Amino acid sequence: MPNEPLPLFDLNPAQDVAALAREFAGTGRLQVRDLLTPRSVDVLADVIQRQTPYGLAYREPGSAPKSVRADAVRAMPRAEHGRLWQSIGSGVGQGDYGFIYGQYPMLDAYLGKWAPGHPLELVLEYINTPEFLGFVRAITGMPSLIKADAQATLFAPNNFLAMHDDRGTGEEGRQVAYVLSLAREWRPDWGGYLLFYDDDDDVIAGMKPRFNCLNLFRVPQRHNVSYVPPFAPVGRYAITGWFRDR
């Protein structure tokens, strides 16, 4: 683990941790705007948008989630892309849980040595440093958090993540979900919002994918990422994952 902040992930020293902690205590969710210094976030955004080989994460009806690496996605026939979208969309339309979006699983890549020396390896390390874990513990009031996983995500046109609450078999250690948004100048009509729901399925909160903004929320909470329509001219880039206590 690095001992000093990396230029790639240099925390903005102006953050008011006490104020952020009060907000999180009230709702169990918040946005930390201007998370990183301007120079740092520009470097990170370039890595996410231009240097990351995105594969595909998806779940078809009745199946386990799948993750396909970038080379396999490039070799996938166009007809298979269409079949996947139709299958997943049909399942969600009938009430099943499903999703489809671009993905680079940073932890899998790190452990599997997919690309030794890739900048996202350093980002994963920094997220797990005592400095950043301490920052998140202080905001959430959860001293038990000991580690975090991560994935780079790209919600391109026709991508979405259906409603769920982040609970699942074998995932009991998930305590706080996070989304570090790296989408520039995003417009509401382009979808891609992180939305939260009450038990009557009313939207009770929504978070725009703002550039250099860290969304944190306590698990479980019912949420989704709204559908990105075909006319969206750019993709919704982010780093996402969970802070865990085991």
C-alpha positions in Angstrom: 0.0 0.0 0.0 1.3 3.5 -0.8 2.2 5.7 2.2 1.4 9.0 0.6 -1.5 10.3 -1.5 -1.1 9.5 -5.2 -1.4 12.1 -7.9 -4.0 9.7 -9.3 -6.2 9.8 -6.2 -5.3 12.9 -4.1 -8.0 13.7 -1.6 -9.3 17.3 -1.5 -8.1 18.7 1.9 -11.0 21.1 2.0 -13.6 18.4 2.8 -15.7 19.1 6.0 -15.8 15.6 7.5 -17.9 16.6 10.5 -20.6 18.2 8.3 -20.6 15.1 6.0 -20.9 12.8 8.9 -24.0 14.7 10.2 -25.7 14.4 6.8 -24.9 10.7 6.5 -26.2 10.0 10.0 -29.5 11.6 9.1 -30.3 9.7 5.8 -27.7 7.0 5.4 -26.6 8.4 2.1 -24.9 11.5 0.8 -22.8 13.0 -2.0 -19.3 14.2 -1.3 -18.6 16.7 -4.0 -15.2 17.7 -5.2 -13.7 14.6 -3.6 -10.3 14.8 -5.3 -8.1 17.7 -6.2 -8.6 19.1 -9.7 -5.3 17.8 -11.1 -5.9 14.4 -9.5 -9.4 13.9 -10.9 -8.4 15.0 -14.4 -5.7 12.3 -14.4 -8.1 9.7 -13.0 -10.8 10.6 -15.5 -8.3 10.1 -18.4 -7.5 6.7 -17.1 -11.2 5.7 -16.8 -12.2 7.1 -20.1 -9.2 6.4 -22.4 -7.0 3.7 -20.8 -9.5 1.1 -19.4 -10.5 -1.9 -21.5 -14.2 -2.4 -20.6 -15.8 -5.7 -20.8 -19.5 -6.4 -20.1 -21.4 -7.2 -16.9 -24.9 -8.5 -17.2 -27.6 -10.7 -15.7 -30.2 -12.6 -17.8 -33.5 -13.8 -16.3 -33.0 -16.8 -14.0 -29.2 -16.8 -14.4 -26.3 -15.8 -12.2 -24.5 -12.5 -13.0 -21.8 -12.7 -15.6 -18.7 -10.7 -16.4 -17.1 -10.9 -19.8 -13.7 -9.4 -20.5 -13.1 -6.8 -23.2 -11.5 -9.1 -25.8 -14.5 -11.5 -25.6 -16.9 -8.6 -25.9 -15.1 -7.4 -29.1 -15.4 -10.9 -30.5 -19.1 -11.1 -29.7 -21.4 -11.0 -32.8 -23.7 -7.9 -33.0 -26.7 -10.3 -33.0 -25.6 -11.6 -29.6 -25.4 -8.1 -28.2 -29.0 -7.5 -29.3 -30.1 -10.9 -28.0 -28.6 -10.1 -24.6 -30.3 -6.7 -24.3 -33.7 -8.2 -25.4 -33.4 -11.0 -22.9 -32.4 -8.8 -20.0 -34.9 -6.1 -20.8 -37.7 -8.7 -21.2 -36.9 -10.1 -17.8 -36.8 -6.8 -16.0 -40.1 -5.9 -17.8 -41.6 -9.0 -16.1 -40.3 -8.1 -12.6 -37.0 -10.0 -12.6 -33.7 -8.4 -11.6 -31.3 -7.6 -14.3 -28.5 -5.3 -15.6 -26.2 -4.6 -18.4 -23.3 -2.2 -18.5 -19.6 -1.9 -19.3 -17.3 -3.1 -16.6 -13.6 -3.5 -15.7 -13.5 -5.5 -12.4 -10.5 -3.8 -10.7 -10.1 -6.3 -7.9 -10.3 -9.4 -10.2 -7.8 -7.7 -12.5 -5.5 -6.9 -9.6 -5.5 -10.4 -8.1 -5.3 -12.0 -11.5 -2.5 -9.8 -12.8 -4.4 -8.9 -15.9 -2.4 -5.8 -16.5 0.5 -5.3 -14.0 1.2 -1.7 -13.5 -2.1 -0.4 -14.8 -3.0 2.9 -13.0 -6.3 1.3 -11.7 -4.2 -1.0 -9.6 -2.9 2.0 -7.7 -6.4 3.4 -7.3 -7.5 0.1 -5.7 -4.6 0.3 -3.4 -5.3 3.9 -2.5 -9.0 3.2 -1.7 -7.7 0.6 0.8 -5.2 2.8 2.5 -5.7 3.8 6.2 -6.1 7.4 5.1 -9.1 6.9 2.8 -10.6 4.1 4.8 -10.4 6.5 7.8 -12.1 9.2 5.8 -15.0 6.9 5.0 -15.2 5.5 8.6 -15.4 9.1 9.9 -18.2 10.0 7.5 -20.3 6.8 8.1 -19.6 6.3 11.8 -18.6 2.7 11.0 -15.1 1.9 12.5 -15.6 -1.7 11.5 -14.9 -1.0 7.8 -11.7 -2.8 6.9 -11.5 -3.0 3.1 -13.2 -2.1 -0.2 -13.5 -3.7 -3.6 -13.9 -1.7 -6.9 -14.9 -1.9 -10.5 -14.7 0.7 -13.2 -18.1 1.0 -14.9 -19.4 2.5 -18.1 -23.2 2.9 -18.6 -23.4 3.5 -22.3 -26.7 4.0 -24.2 -29.2 1.2 -23.5 -27.5 0.3 -20.3 -29.2 0.1 -16.9 -29.2 -1.5 -13.4 -32.6 -2.6 -12.1 -33.8 -2.1 -8.6 -32.1 -4.0 -5.8 -30.7 -3.5 -2.3 -27.2 -4.9 -2.5 -28.0 -7.9 -0.2 -27.1 -11.3 -1.5 -25.8 -14.7 -0.5 -22.1 -14.5 0.4 -22.2 -10.7 0.4 -22.9 -10.2 4.1 -19.8 -8.0 4.6 -21.2 -5.2 2.5 -21.9 -2.2 4.7 -21.5 0.9 2.6 -21.9 1.2 -1.2 -20.0 3.8 -3.1 -20.1 5.4 -6.6 -17.2 7.8 -7.5 -18.8 9.6 -10.5 -16.4 10.7 -13.3 -19.1 11.7 -15.9 -18.5 15.3 -17.1 -21.4 17.7 -17.7 -24.1 15.1 -17.5 -27.7 16.1 -18.4 -30.8 14.8 -16.7 -32.3 13.6 -20.0 -29.4 11.2 -20.4 -30.6 8.9 -17.5 -27.9 7.2 -15.5 -29.2 8.6 -12.2 -28.7 6.8 -8.9 -32.3 6.6 -7.5 -33.6 5.5 -4.1 -37.1 4.1 -3.4 -39.4 3.7 -0.4 -41.6 0.7 0.2 -44.3 2.2 -2.0 -41.9 2.5 -4.9 -41.8 6.3 -4.8 -38.4 7.9 -5.5 -37.2 9.4 -2.2 -33.8 10.6 -3.4 -31.8 10.9 -6.6 -28.2 11.5 -7.3 -26.9 13.1 -10.5 -23.7 11.5 -11.9 -21.6 14.6 -11.1 -18.0 14.8 -12.0 -15.6 14.2 -9.1 -18.4 13.3 -6.7 -18.4 10.4 -4.3 -21.9 8.9 -3.5 -22.0 6.9 -0.3 -25.0 5.0 1.1 -25.6 2.4 3.8 -26.6 -1.1 2.8 -29.4 -2.2 2.4 -31.3 0.5 0.5 -33.5 -0.1 -2.5 -32.0 1.7 -5.5 -31.3 1.5 -9.2 -29.4 3.2 -12.0 -31.9 4.6 -14.5 -31.8 3.6 -18.1 -29.4 5.5 -20.4 -31.3 6.2 -23.6 -30.0 5.7 -27.1 -29.6 9.4 -27.7 -27.2 10.0 -24.8 -24.0 11.2 -26.6 -21.6 10.0 -23.9 -21.3 7.3 -21.4 -21.6 7.5 -17.6 -18.2 6.6 -16.2 -17.7 5.8 -12.5 -15.8 3.6 -10.0 -18.1 1.6 -7.8 -18.0 -1.0 -5.1 -18.6 -1.6 -1.4 -16.8 -0.9 1.9 -16.9 -4.1 3.9 -16.4 -5.2 7.5 -15.2 -8.7 6.5 
